[in-house]
Amino acid sequence: MKTKISVVLPAKNEALVIGQVLAGIRGALPEAEIVVVNDGSSDATAEEARRSGASVVDHPYSMGNGAAIKSGARAASGDVIVFMDADGQHDPADILRLIERLDEGFDMVVGARDGASQASVGRGLANRFYNRLASYMTGHRIEDLTSGLRAARAERFREFLYLLPNGFSYPTTSTMAFFRAGYPVAYVPIRAGKRIGKSHVRILKDGTRFLLIIFKIGTLYSPLKLFAPVVAVQVLLGLAYYAYTFILHGRLSLATIFMLTSAVTTFLIGLVSEQITQLMYRSNGEEKASR
């Protein structure tokens, strides 16, 4: 294997399955470095991981899935880092397919789950909505925004560690950040199984957080794509109310003036945000080029 591979698994209370998962990874990638980040488990996750030959990074308490990903990325020594769940959902054989696609010139390759791999109908519909919203924000087709199985060039991935939240949305942030930086991203279809044990994801709370993360990264990506629909709604409401008051009363109301003025203000804020974003990324690019 010409490129050194590190496999990072964030794990919390996965003692029942972690040994089996690590055995599968070792069978698929015998020479890979395996880093398990024990995120404050109350069971024997760390002991089972060490017994299976993995390097273990211990968190003294549960700091979140994203925090575990960041700890694992810092501890990994490989040129390519593969991130996967430790709950048995992902097939270690798929790692080889991701790495093969990475060798075609991509900086990140994501395992895109099919419809049968979604945990529930509600989760599947939510993921589909996230994918479409993120595709609109980035201008690129995003097939699976929240997949936990992905391979990335270590140097590229570490550029965005400061952006990654500590909770359950590192896939969202990393995917959109790669697109914003102009790093090529590819997708490989996978079939994910059912997890062993109880999920740590809270649908309502973490779902809302995912949505906020998309908007947050979207403002870093292209603020006008967020502000433009708001401006359009304000203009349409203002014109519609103007037509209503003019037809009935033959006058221009203060409410119409307020909505149209707000639309102009919102557009200008979006335009300034767009320019700030462009300058920020241009400065970062020039700084990297000078190193």
N, C-alpha and C positions, 0 to 999 in steps of 0.2 A: 504494500500500500504506500504510494508515493507521498500522499498527504496524510498528516497525522490527524486522526479524528478523535474528538472528545464527545461523549454522550452525557448530557446533563439531565438528571431527573429530579424535579422537586417532589418531595414525598412527605406526607403527613399521615401517620397512622396507617401505613400500608404493609405492616409486618406479614400479613397473610399471603401477600402476592409478590412482594418485592424480590424475593429469591428467585421465583419463577421468571419474572421479567428480566432480571439480570442474566440469568442463564440463557434466555433467548437472545439477548444482545450479544453475549459472549460467543454464542454459536454463529451469529451472523457477522460479527466483526471481532474476531479473536484478538486483534492487536489494538483495538480502540481503548482509549482511556475512558473509564466510567466514573462519573462524579455524581453521587447522591447527596442532595441537600436535605437534611433532616430538619424540617420546619417545626421544631418544638413538639415532636410526636410524644404521646403518652404511652405508646406501646414499644415493642422491640424492633421498630423499623431500622434504627441505626445499627443494632447488633446483627440483624439479618443481612443488611447491606454489606457490612464489613466481612461477615462470614462468607459472603458470595464473592469477595475479592474487589469490591468497589472502594474508591476513596470517598470518605464521608465528610461533609461539612455540616457541623451542628449549629443550629440556631438555639439559643437558650430558651426561647419561647416562640410561639407561632407569629411570624412577621408577615405572612402572606405569600401567595404563590409568586407574585412578581418579585418580591424581595429574595425568594429562593432562587429564582432565575438569575437575578443579578449576582448573587453570591456564587452560583455555579459558573457563570460566565467569567467571573474574575478568577476563579480557582482553576478553570480548564486551561490546559497548555496546548491544545490542538490548534491547527490552522483552520479547521472547520469544526463548528460546534453543532451537534444535533440535540435538539430539545424534544423530549417526549414525556408523556405522563407515566407515573409509576403505578397506576392502578390496573394495568393489564388490558387497557382498551386498544393500544397500538400494537401492531404486528412488527417485531424487530426486523423482519425480512424487508419491510418497506423502506428501511433506512438506506439500503443499497440503491434503491430506485431513486431516492432523493439525491444521493451523492452523485449518481450517474448524471442526473439532470444538472446538478451544480457544475459538473465538469464541462458542460456545454457553454459556459460563460455567464451563468447567473450568479448573483450574490446571495440570494435566498431562494430556497425551494420549500414550498408548503404542501403538506399532505391534505388534499381537499376531500372531506368526507362525503360520501353519497347520501341520498335521502334515507336509506335504511339504517344509517349509522347514527342518526339523531336520537337522543335520549328520550324525547317525547315529541308529540305533534307541536305543542306550544314552543318547545325549544327550537324545533326545526323552522317554524314560521318566524321566530325572532331572529335566528341566524340569517334567514333569507332577507329579512328587512335590513339587518346590519350590512350584509354584503352589497345590497343595492345602494344604500345610502353612502357607504364608503366608496363604491365604484363611481358614484356621481361626484363625490368630493375630490377624488384623485384623478378621474378621467381614465382610469384603467379598470379592466374587469377583474373584480376580486371574487374568487370562487368560494373561499372559506376564510372569513376574517378572523374567526376565533379558534381555529385548529391549534391544538397543542403540539402537533408533530411537525417540526420544521428543521431544516438544516441551513446554516448561514456561515458565511466567512467570518471568522472570529473578529478580525480587525474591523470589519464593517459593523458588526453587531454591537461591539463595545462603544462605538461612537454615540449610540443612542441610549446608553444605560441611564443617563441622567433624566431621560424622558419617561422611562418606564415606571408606572405606578407600582406600589407594593401589593396591590390586590390582584383580582382575577381578570386582568385585561392587558397583560403584556403582549399577547399575539396581535391585538388590535393596534396598539401603539407602534410596535415594531414594523408591522406590515405597512402602515401608512407613512411612517418615517422613512422607510426604505424607498417607497415611491417618490416621496418629496425630495429626497436627496438625489434622485436619478439613478438609483441602483436597481438593476433588473431583477425582477421577481417572477418565478414560475410556479406552476401548480402541478401536482401529480395526484391522480385519483387514488383514494385508499378506502378500505372498508374498516371502520372502527367497531370493535366489539363492545359489549356492555361491561362497565366497570365492575370490579369486585369490591364490595363494601359500599359505604354510604358516600354520596357526593358531598363535597365541601362547598359547592356553588349554591348560593341563595338566589333563586330565580328573580324575584322582584328587585331586591337591593342591588345585586350584581348586574342585572339587566339594565337598570337605570344608570348604573355606573358605566357600563359599556357604552351606552348612548352618549353620555357626557364626554367620555374619552374621545369618541368619534368627532364630536363637535370641537373639542379642544384641539385635537391634532388637525382637524379640518381648518381651523383658523391659522395654524402654522403652515398648512399646505397651500390653501388659497382662500383667504378671508372673503373675497367677493362672492364666492360660490355660496357662502352662508348668508351674506348681507343682501345679495341680489333678489332672492325670493321675498324677503321681508320688504324690500323697497317696492317690489311689484305689487304686493298686497296693499301696501299703504297708498300707492298711486291709484290702484283700481278702486279702493274704498273711497278715496277722496273724490275721484271723478264721478263715481256712482252717486255719492251723496250730493255732489254739485248738480248733477242732472235731476235728481229728485227735488231738491229745493228750488231749482230754477223753473222746473215745470210747474210746481205747485205754487210757489211764491214769487218767482221772477227775481231772485236775488242770489248772491254768493254768501254762503254762511261762514262763520268763523271756524266751524268744525272742519270744513273743506280746506280752508287755508292752513289750519293746524296739521291736518293729515298730509297735505302736499309738502309743507315745510319740513315735517318730520321725515318724509321720504327723501328729500334732498339731503338733510342732515345725516341720515342713516347711510346713504350712498357715499357721502364724503368720508364718513368714518371708515367704511369698508375700503374705500380707495386708499386712504392713508395707511390702513392696516396692511393692505396688499403691498404698498411700497416699502413699508418697514420690514415685512417678511422677505421681500426680494433682497433688500440690503443686508439683512441678517444672514441669509444663506450665501450671498455673494461674499460677505466678509469671512464666513467660515471656510468657504472654498478657497479664497485667496490665502488664508492663514495655513491651510493644509498644503497648498501648492508650494508655499515658501519654506516648508520644513525639509 
